[in-house]
Amino acid sequence: GGVGKTTIAKHLYNELSSRFQAHCFMENVKEVSNRYGVRRLQGEFLCRMFGERDKEAWSSVSCSSMIKERFRHRRVLIVLDDVDRSEQLNELVKETGWFGPGSRIVVTTRDRHLLVSHGIDLIYKVKCLHKKEALQLFCNYAFRNEMIVPHEFLKLSVQAINYASGFPLAL
């Protein structure tokens, strides 16, 4: 973690969501699923997609049937952030046929094999920053948008960048 998968996914979602008939950003899928179970995750997903407030209302329906029924003809954007088990994908976005033509599903995970085993073949691997990019990012935050490191902080800045190993969140 720490390379910026969630940040990139949020940016993508914010830029593209208005182009879709329905959209949903599900943050911390792993945490919600582990803490409350997949059923709660489905309820949360349906509440966000349908704009319903009562999560308990979904407890008696087949969530996958509801998803297919409501969205098979609609163009949707779904972002599932921090997925760690195949079960989570199966319960929320098992088949592309559940959603209308032109729909997009974005999944962030640390486990590439999870994506491959689910049949996802378009995979973008987020790369760590090069030293020059890391220095720019560090300066942007540490020196309030200054693009040049003040001389007295250069050595310390380089040490911080080396320690972070190109991980943006560590900077």
N, C-alpha and C positions, 0 to 999 in steps of 0.2 A: 504494500500500500504506500500511499504518499506521493505517487507520481502525478496525480491530478485527474484521475478517471471521473470522479464525481463532478469536479469543477467543469470539465469539458462537457460532460453529459448535461449538466444544468444549463450551460451556455447554449448548447445545441437546442435543448428544449425551449428555452426562452426565445430563441431566434425563430424556431420553426412552428411552434404550437399553434399559432394563429392561422396557419395554412391547412389545418385539419378540422374535421367535423367534431371530433372528440379527442381529448388528450389527457394524459395522466403521467405524473412523475412520482414514482414510488421509491422513496428514500429508505435506506437501511433495511432492505428486504431480509437480509440474514438475521439481523437483530430482532425484527418484529416476528419473523417466523420462529426463531429459537425461543423467544420469550413467551409468545402467545399462541403459537401454532399456525399452521398453514391456513386453517379455516378463518382465523382472524385476519390474516393477510388478504384472503379473498374478499372478505367483507369490506375491508379498507379500500381495496381496489375498486370494488363495485360502487361504494359510496363516492369515491372520487370521480369515477367515470360517469355515473348517473347524477351526481350532485345531491344524492340523498344524505340525510344526516343520521338516520337511525340505522346503525350498524347491525343491531339485533334483527332487523327486518329481513336480513339476508340469510339468517341462520337456517331457515327451513327450506330454502330453495336450492336447486342444483346450480351452483355458481357457474360451472362451465357451460351448462345449457343456457343460462341467462346471458352470459358473455356472447356465445355464438348467436343467439336469437337477436340480441340488440345491436350487434356490431358487424355482422357478416356483410352488410351492404354499406357500411360507413367507413370512410377513410379516417384512420386513427393514428395517433402518435403515442406510443407507450414507452416510457423509460423505466427500467427496473434496475435500481442501483444496489450494488453489493450483493449479488446473488451468489450463494455458495452451494446450493443443492439442486439437482435436477428436478426434484419434487416441486420446487418453487416455480420453475418454468412451466412444468406440466399443468399445474393448477391455474396459472394465470394466462399463459400464452402458448398452450401446447401446440397448436397448429396455425399456420398462417391463414388457412381457410376460415378461421373464426372471425377474421376481419376483412373488410372490403379492400378492393384493389387500390394500390397506392399507399396502403398503410405501412407504417414503419415501427419496428420494435428495436429499441436500443437496450442492450444489457451490459452492465459493468460487473466485472468479476475479476478475481485474482487467479481463477482456475480456467485456463484456456481449454483444457480437456472437457470441461463441462459444456462449453459452447460447441465444440466439435461433436460430442456425443449427442447433442440435441439437434444436430443437423445445421447448425449455423456456420456458414462458410465465409461470410464477409466479416473478417475480424481485424480490428485496428488495435495494434499494440502501442500503448503510450510509452514514449521514450523519455529517459531522463534528460535533463538539460545539459548542454555543453557548458564549459566553464564561462565563456563569454555571456551566454544567455543567463546563466545562474547569477553572474555578477550584476547584470542589468536588473534582474528581478530583486536581488538582495538590496541593491542601491535604491530601487524604487520604494521599498518599504522602510529600510533602515534610515535612509537620509531624505525622506519626504520628497520623492520624485526627482531627486538629483541624479543625473545620469553619470556623474563623475564622482568617484570615491574621494572624499577629502584625504589628503596625503597622510595625515596622522592616523587614519583608520584603514589604510590600504592593507597592511600586513594582517591585521585582525580580520578584515573582510575576506581575504583570500583563505585564511584558516577556517573561517565559518563555511565558506563555499566548499572547500575540500572535505570538511567534516560531513556536510549534507549530502555529498556524493551525487549531486545533480537532482535530488528529490525536491521538487518545488515546495511541498508542504513543510519540509524540514527547514527551509530558508525562512 
